[in-house]
């Protein structure tokens, strides 16, 4: 007998529907197509300095309850319409959660939050949720973690983030070179900005790599490069990097890479010392930098939900608090409205001048 040398730690290979099958069950509608297209165009125009507005990626740290998620989306759509002359609101719709060690990996990986890991169900539910958000009239932003997932729902995404843990990954840089959205690369968890600049440069070039096509077949994916990579400052090593000095240093690093000076500030994570109630202070600082003449700050990210803070996942899921994060802590809806309305008021007469 020849000894087996492969898949020694694999328990099973369960069948997964192909992207084409999921698309066929949940096809993109005409109204959703228009929202995705308009959202991407607005973001590209902001990055190209053809649109004076600031974009705001705002929403729950992660989606775990689609009912509460759509409740939030409806509120955000009304607010987006209210401030649309000054701010472009993109709903944060995160389904995949990178873990430092272990923990709930997100709605796609474990949609029932019971360690049943019904990825096939989670993927379809994720697409269904994104379709509903776009049909409300809101563009959606997400983090691309698994390189296969964009084939399932990438047509419903207007903006993509590459997280601090994966910005240095060649796989994610290659994937980003083929994504149809602008892509924000976060600085490393230790605060290093060089990896984000290098990622933007890498993703702007054509690549060839292994992936899957819409029929689920392994394919050599050949990309043309993504011209809309940009830096996301999220702090690092427990220290913020949204202040004037840090932004200036980031501008210098970006200039050294001969890249457009486009910077997004993540108001959460190390920039708020992982204290969600500090996010408004970060937002206010960014707004004041723009009012004082900064022209490189083009967007912000906010972790926001209906209720403030976060909660552990209980054994009895009926005990979950409605509209409260099960991952990172968030600001509540009232604080979110105030942050966005205040920013719109303070920037309404300032932003148009940045195009002069």
Secondary structure, DSSP 4 states (H G I P E B T S, - for coil): -PPP-S-TT---------HHHHHHHTPPPHHHHHHHHHHHHHHHHHHTTSS-PEEEEEE-SS---HHHHHHHHHHHHHHHHHTTTTEEEEEE-------SSSS---TTT-TTSSS---HHHHHHHHHHHHHHHHHHT-EEEEE--STTTHHHHGGG-SEEEE-TTTTT-HHHHHHHHH-SSEEEEEPPTT---HHHHHHHHHHTS--EEEEE-TTS-EEEEE----TTEEEEE--BTTB---SHHHHHHHHHHHHHTT----EEEESSGGGGTT-GGGHHHHHHHHHHHHHTT--SEEEEEEEB-SSSBB----SSGGGPPTT-BSSS-BB-HHHHHHHHHHHHHHHTTTGGGGG-
